[in-house]
Amino acid sequence: MTISSIITPMNFSLVQSAICQMLANERDNQIELAESGGATDEWISQTIDFTIYPKRFRIPDYSEMPCVYVYFNEMSFPENQQDAFENYALANLSVDYFAVGKNEIEGGKIIKTADENADDRLNYMTAQIYKTFCSESNLKNATNNLVRHSVLRNWKRIASPDDDNTVATVLAAQFNFELGFDEPTYYSDTVKIHEFFTSLHISDEYISPLVKIILVGNQT
């Protein structure tokens, strides 16, 4: 099946997929560096590794943490940057992330509390996300220059420990980035979408079902 002309997904879907892959690539690079430095699998799992979910909104289960949610929740379109063929979008990208900590017990005594472990992991995830997104040209390169403008807007904690939970502490925080890119109004050539995803080597887990159909239909 070849679909050459169809209403294609909006560019924010492509950008979201590419950003998920960017974050995954940097995470994997960190893991490789840690392994080459002699770090254990347990240390890597507790300190560096995390899962990326592009289509999650509910609070995750403990077993899924640490994890990151990447999604757009708002766009505006400046009037002076609109025409018949495309509108320039200023989109808010939310990056939510969750960490869980448990008490470390040695000899029957707590040597590090669940609060401390959760806070340490959340703080390092903050550094991982901040430096990945804010490093010069990362977003432009990761999206093949589709993103032309990026501004960090704010950071905040969005979840605090549950007073009733004595087993584990869950913490969460959120970054908001303003990204700028064109949103075409015409029916894009699906070949260009195929080239975008294949050139960036974006994993299937970050690609929407419609795009997967387009990619399969445009394989040579």
N, C-alpha and C positions, 0 to 999 in steps of 0.2 A: 504494500500500500504506500503510495506517495501522495502526500498532501502538500501541494505547492502554494495554494492560496486559501487561507482560512483566517478567521479572526484569531490572532495569536495572543498569547498571554501578555499582560502588561509588563513593562520593563521592571517594575518593582519586584515581580516574581523572579525574574532572572537575577536581579541584584541580590535578593535574599539567598538564592541558591549559591551564588558565587561567594557571598560573605561567609556562609556556613562552611564552604570548602576552604576559604582562607583561614578561618579559625582552626579547622581540623588540621590543615597543613602545618600551622605554627605549633599546635599541640604535639603533633607527631615529631616535628623537628626537636622540640624540647625533650621528648622521651628518648630520642636517639642520642642526644647529647648526654643525658643522664646515664643511659646505658653504657655509653663509651667511657664515662667517668667512674664506672663501677657501682652505680646505684642499684639497689635490689628492686625486684618487682614490687614488693610490698611498699617500699618507700615511694616509688614512682606512682603506684596506685593511690596512695594516701596524699601525695604532695602535688603531683603534676597532672595526672590524667583526669579527664572529664568527658561526658557524653554531650553531643550537640543535638537538640531536637528543633527542627524548623516548623513543626506543626503541633506544638504543645502549648496549653494555656492553663491547665489545672496544676495544682501543687503536686509535685512528683512524690513517689514513694521513696522511702529511705534507700531502698536497693538501687534506685536510679541516680542517686546523688554521688558525687557532685555532677551537676549538669547545667547546660546553658540553653535558654530559649531565645531564638532570634526571629523577630517579626516586625512588620510595619503596622502602625496603628493610626496614622494620620498623614494626610498630604494636603498641601495647598498649592495653588497654581497662580503665580503672579500674572496680572492682566497684561503687563507689558512684555511678557515672554510667551504669548499664545499666538498661534496662527492656524491656518486651515489644515496643516499637516502634522503638527506636533505641539504639545504644551510642555513647558518646563515645570517639573515637579520639585517641590521642596518637601521631602518626606521625613517623618519621624521614625527612626529605627529604634526599637526597644530591644535591649539585650538584658534579659533577666537571668540570674544565675543563683543556684541553690547549693548549700553545703551542709553536711551533717557531721556532728561530732559526738563521740561516746567517751565515757569515763575510761581512763587508763588506770588499771588497778595492778598493784605489785605488792605482794606480801600482805594482801588484805587491806591495803591502804590506797586511796586515790592519789596518784602522783600527778595526774593532769586531768582536769575536769572536762566534761562534755562541752561546756561553754567555751573553754579555752581552745579546744580542738576545732570546734566549729568556726570560731572567730579567726583562728590562724588560717584555716583553709579558705574561708571567704575572702580574707585580706589578700591572700596570694592569688586567688582567682581574679580579684579586682586588678591586680598588677598584670596578670596574663592578658586579660581582655583589653585593658587600657593601652598597654604598650603594643599589642597587635593592631588595634584599630587606629591608634594615633601615630604610629611610626610613619614617617614621611613617605608618601606615594603608595603605601600598602593597599589602600582601598581602590585607588585608580588602577594599579597593576592587577589586582585580584578580580576586577570587573572589566578588564580590557578597555579601560578609560570610559566605561559607561557612566560611572559616577564621576562627575566633574567638580563637585563641591562637597566638602564635609566639615562639619563643625560639631564639637562635643558640647552638648547643651547642659547636661546635669548628671549627677549620681545621687542615689539615695538607697537606703535600706528599705526593703518592702516586706520583710517578715522578721519577727522577733521570736525568741523562745516561747514555747507553750509552758505555762506555769504548772500544768498538770502532768507534764511528761518528765519523768525522772530518769528515763532510760537514755535518751538522746536529745541533743539540741540541734534544731534546724534554723539556719539563718539564710536570708536571701537579700539580694541587692539588685539594682537596675541602673544601667547606663542608658541615656537617650542621646542619639546622634541625629543631627539634621544632615540629610544627604540630598544632593541635587543631581537630577538627570532628566533627559528628555523622555516624554511619553508620547510616541507616535499615535496619530489618529487613523492612519491608513492600515490596511491589512499587510503586515510585514511579510517579507519573503521568509518562508520557513527554513530555507537553506542557511540564512544568516543566524537563525537560532541554533541550528545544528552546529555551525562553526563555533558559535560562542561557547556552548557546553563542552564540545570535544576539545577545543583549544585550551580550556581551563581545567580539563580532566576532572569535572565535577562528579562526585559519586552519586549513584542512584538514590541513596537515602535522602538526598537534598533536592531531588528533582520532582516536580509535580507530575501527576499522571498524564495530563495533556501533553506536556513537553516530552515525556517519554515516548508517546505515540509519534510525535513529530520527529524525534531523533531516530526511531526505528524506521519510520517511513522515508527518511532521507539518507539512509545508509547506502553507500555505493558498493 
